[in-house]
Every structure is written in C-alpha cells, then in structure tokens.
Amino acid sequence: HVDNSVKAKLEPFLNLSGDESYQNRDLEKIAQQVSKQFYDEKVKPSTLIPKQVGNMYTASLYAALASVIHNKHSTLVDQRIVMFSYGSGLASTMFSLKLNGGQHPFSLSHIASVLNVVEKLEARHEFSPEKFIETMQLMEHRYGAKDFETSKDTSLLSPGTFYLTHVDSMYRRFYAKKGAAISVAGKAAGLSANILANGH
C-alpha cells in the first residue's frame, strides 16, 4: 500500500535476503523516510509522556495511552487503539481498545482534563544527580527493612497524595494522605485523621 515514488525508493533493496535487510543501514534510513507520515499520524501522539519521563516499564504503555488521550481526545470517539508492549524476554502483549464518547465523568474530554498532562509535566521539580543518588541509596537501605520512619516533608506532594509514614516492627506499613480531612463517619469510628494502616 505505497505509492510509486515510495516504490522507486525501495526498489534498490528488492534483492536483499531477509538477513541482509535486517542489517542494511541504507534500507533502514529509507524505511524511516517513507514511513514518517504514518508514524507521525499513528504513533507520535503517544510519545509525549514517554519522551518527557523516560522508561517506566509497565507504566510506559499507559503513559502512551494518556498521551494519546491528551493529544487527540476530540477525535478518538469510535476509534480503535492498538496497545502493544514487550519485555526483555520472550513475552509480549497486544490488545486493542475501542473508545466511545462516554458520559461524565467518563467522557474522553473529562479524562483529558483530569489527566492535565502538560501542566503536570511542567510542575515537575528538578534535582541534582547527587540528590537523586542519595534518594536511591536511601531506598536501597530501606528495602525490606522494618522499624523506621520516613521524612514527613510533603512540600513536593500534590494535595490528596498518599505517602508512607513508617513501617513498624511487624512490617506493617502506615500511610497518610496530604491535605485530607477525616470524614464525620471516620470521627465517629474513632479513626485518627489522615492515617491509614496497610491501606485501611
């Protein structure tokens, strides 16, 4: 399904064997040129978050979906999206989603506004490599550990974010929610404001 100008560009490579075609840099360059229009139309809208954030492993696929919803939500109704992910081993997954308009709060336009992708990307905080290394070393030190409290500094967390406060001697994890007010029902039950143990 290519036009004559594309056929002419590919013709010099018709006699390559399959193995030769895999290693041929000239063929790779031509293939990128002739497929750019299709790539820009079908793939590029999914690359906003992955390009900004980097590899997130499993989350990468859904970051790509969020990028598509951000970029094209007004044209996605009744469209089918192919989702494909693969690991470093022999397993891969492919499935498709058919999107409909949906009703509030599940409309695509509402989902796009809640995702608020660009504003959230712009709200990121920049850290030095030294601070990143220090944070990773702390995570390594606490991996599988018990009897410790975390920093209570929540200045960089968005309101409503859950965060770990401490792990006790029985490995029970306790969480708080930034800026959350306890409900009347919670007060009646004698719960402490903002504190959750193992998610309850």
N, C-alpha and C positions, 0 to 999 in steps of 0.2 A: 504494500500500500504506500508506495513512494512515487513521486513524480519523476519525469525524465531527467531533470537536472541532478536529482539525487542519484538516480541510477548511473548516470555518467560518472559521478564522483566515486561510486563504489565499484565500478567495472574493473579497474586495475587489480582488484583484490579477489576476483571471482575464482581464480585458480589456486588460491591458498588452501592448504589442508586445514582441517579443524584445529589441529595442534599449532600450526603456523599462525592461524588467525588469532589465537589467544595471546601470542607474544608480539604481534606486529604493532609497533607504536604508531605508524602512519595510519593504519586502519582504525586504531583507537581514536586518533585525532579527528579523522573524517566522520566516524560514527558519532562523536560528540557534537560536531558541527551540524550534521543533518538531523540529529535528534533534539537539538536545543529548543526548538519551538515547542515540541511535545513535553519536554522536561519542564520548561517554564510554565506551561499550562497545567500539567497534571501533578508535578512533584514539588516545584518551587514553593507553592503556597504552604506546604507542610514543613518547611525548613526554618521558619522564623525562630521558634524557641530552641530547637536543637543547635542552630548556629550560634545563638547567644549564650546558651548554657553549657553546651558540650554533652558528652556521652552520659546518659543516665541509666543505661542498661534497660531494664524492663520499662521504666517510665518513658523512655525515648519515643516509643510508639504512640503513647497517649499525649505526649508533648507535641508530636507531629499532628495528631488529630485536633488538639486545641489550637494549633497554628492555623489549620485549615478553617476551623470554625471562625477564628478571628478574621482571617483574610477574605473568606468567601461566604459568610453565613447567609447573606441575602440571596445567593444563587444556588444554595445547596438543597433546597426543598425538592424531594423526589429524586435526588441524585444518589448514586451508589459509590461508596468509597471502599477501596481495597486496602486492607490493613495487612502488612507483611512484616514479620520480624524473624530474625535468625540468630542463633547463638554461635559460639566459637566451636561447638562440636558438630554433630550431625543432625540436630533438630531444628526445625523451623515451623512457623505457624503462619497460615494465611486464612483470613476470613474477610467477609465484607459486611458493611453496614449500609442500610438504606435509610436515609434521613427524611423525615417528614416535617411539616411546619411545626407541629406540636402546639399545645396550649400552655399559656403561662402557668407555672414558672418553667415549663419545659420547652418553650419555644427557642429556636436557634438564636434569635436576636437577644433574648434574655440571657441565654447561656453565654453568648459572646460578651455581653455587658458585665456579667458576673466574673467571667474569666479575666477581663480587663487586662489583657496580655501586655500591651505596650506600657501602660502605667506601672504595672508590677515589675517589668524588666527595668524600667527607668528608676525604680525605687530601690534597686539593689545597693548594697554597701560594699565599698572597695576595701580590701585588706591587703597588707603586705604579705609576701611569701613567708616571711618569718612568723607572722601571726597564724597563717594557715598551718605551717609545720607544727607550731605549738599546740594548736587545736587538735590536729590529728594525733599527736603524741599523747595528749590527754585522753582522747577516745581509746587509743590502744591500751593505755594504762587501766582504764575503767572497764574494758571489755570483759564481761563475765564476772565482774567484781561485785562485792556487797558492802554494806555499811559505809556509804558515802553520801554526801550532799552535793548537789550541783550548785553552780553560781545562780544567784537569784536575780541577776541582771537581765531584765526583759526589755530593755530600751529599744532593741532592734526588732522585737517581735511585733507583728500586727495584732490589734485587738482581736480577741477570740481564739488566739493560738494556744494549743495545749503544749505544755513543756514539762519535762521530768524534773521533779524537785529533789527526790532522794530515793535510794534503794536501801532497805533495812537488812537486818542480819539474816532474814529468811528469804532474801532475794525478792521481796515484794517491792514493786515499783510504784511510786506515788507521783501524781501529776497535778498541776494547777492549770487554770485557764486564765490567760491575761485579760484583765478588764471584765471578767464575767461577774454578774451579780447573782447570788443564790436565789432560787425561786421561793415563793411562800411555802409551797409543798415541801421543799428541801429544809426550810427552817423548822417546819412542824415535825419533820422526821428527825430533827436534831443533827443535821449534817453541817459540817464546817464549810464556810464559804470557799469556793474555788478549789477544793481539794478532792482529788479522786485517787482511789487506790486500785491499781490494776484495771483501770478503765471504768470502775463502778463508783 
